[in-house]
């Protein structure tokens, strides 16, 4: 058996404002943006630069129940982990772009990490693992 997780859905308020943050501030690549008229939604797929694995599917909330989870899909915990090959480069670029860090960089036994929030408050780790 050979399986993998292809997409992780991230509930957002608006496609374009989410793209402005993820593509504009974080530097993610827009892989697909296709309108689906039968469902009145867009299929919007993004990925970090250089990534060849799992992608994010930006899923616009379409009900009040879904709207309640925007920015809180993990109950206030870190939800997603952005691995980098150069922590300082990416941290400084993100700070300059106005990304809000809620935990400053720290060196841990496993690597360097800081916590930031997206435009909705979803928490992410920016992490560079130590060399083995």
C-alpha positions in Angstrom: 0.0 0.0 0.0 1.2 3.5 -0.8 -0.7 6.5 0.5 0.0 10.1 1.3 -1.8 13.2 2.5 -2.2 15.4 -0.6 -4.0 18.5 0.8 -4.8 20.0 4.2 -7.9 22.2 4.1 -7.5 25.6 5.8 -10.8 27.4 6.4 -10.5 31.1 5.4 -12.9 34.0 5.3 -12.0 35.2 1.8 -9.9 33.6 -0.9 -8.2 36.9 -2.1 -7.3 38.2 1.4 -5.9 34.7 2.2 -3.8 34.7 -1.0 -2.5 38.2 -0.2 -1.2 36.9 3.1 0.1 33.5 2.0 1.5 34.4 -1.4 2.2 38.0 -0.7 3.7 37.9 2.8 4.8 34.3 3.2 6.0 33.8 -0.4 3.9 30.6 -1.0 3.3 29.6 -4.6 -0.2 29.6 -6.0 -0.6 26.2 -7.7 -4.2 26.3 -8.7 -7.1 28.7 -8.6 -10.1 27.3 -10.4 -13.7 28.5 -10.1 -16.3 25.8 -9.6 -19.6 27.3 -10.6 -21.7 24.3 -9.6 -20.6 24.8 -6.0 -20.1 28.6 -6.0 -16.5 28.2 -4.8 -12.9 28.2 -5.9 -10.4 25.4 -5.7 -7.4 27.3 -4.4 -4.2 25.3 -3.7 -0.9 26.8 -2.4 2.4 25.5 -1.2 5.6 26.9 0.3 8.5 27.6 -2.1 10.4 24.5 -2.9 7.8 22.1 -1.4 6.9 19.0 -3.3 4.7 17.3 -0.7 1.4 18.2 1.0 -0.3 21.4 -0.1 -2.8 23.7 1.5 -6.3 24.0 0.1 -7.8 27.4 1.0 -11.4 26.6 1.8 -13.7 29.6 2.1 -16.2 29.2 5.0 -19.7 28.9 3.6 -21.8 28.5 6.8 -21.9 30.2 10.2 -20.6 26.9 11.7 -17.6 26.9 9.4 -17.0 30.6 10.0 -16.6 29.9 13.7 -13.5 27.9 13.0 -11.6 30.5 11.0 -8.3 31.1 12.8 -9.1 28.4 15.4 -9.0 25.1 13.7 -6.7 23.7 16.3 -8.3 25.2 19.4 -5.5 27.8 19.9 -2.6 25.3 19.5 -0.1 25.5 16.7 -1.9 23.9 13.7 0.7 23.9 11.0 4.5 23.6 10.8 6.6 25.4 8.2 10.0 23.8 7.9 12.8 25.9 6.5 16.4 25.4 5.5 17.4 28.9 6.8 15.6 30.0 9.9 17.1 33.5 10.1 16.5 34.3 6.5 12.9 33.4 6.6 12.2 34.8 10.0 13.7 38.2 9.1 11.8 38.3 5.7 8.5 37.4 7.5 9.0 40.1 10.2 9.8 42.7 7.5 6.6 41.7 5.6 4.6 42.3 8.8 4.0 38.7 9.9 3.1 38.7 13.6 5.2 36.4 15.8 3.6 35.4 19.1 6.6 33.5 20.4 10.1 34.7 19.6 12.8 32.4 18.2 14.2 29.9 20.6 16.8 27.2 20.3 15.5 23.8 21.3 17.2 20.4 21.3 15.5 19.6 18.0 16.2 23.0 16.3 15.3 26.7 16.1 11.6 27.6 16.3 9.2 30.6 16.6 5.4 30.8 16.5 3.6 33.1 14.2 0.0 33.7 13.3 -1.6 34.0 9.9 -4.1 36.8 9.1 -6.9 35.0 11.0 -4.9 34.0 14.1 -4.1 30.4 13.0 -0.8 29.5 14.7 2.2 28.1 12.9 5.7 27.0 13.9 8.5 28.3 11.7 11.1 25.6 12.3 14.6 24.7 11.2 15.6 21.2 12.5 19.1 20.6 13.7 21.4 18.6 11.5 21.4 14.9 12.5 
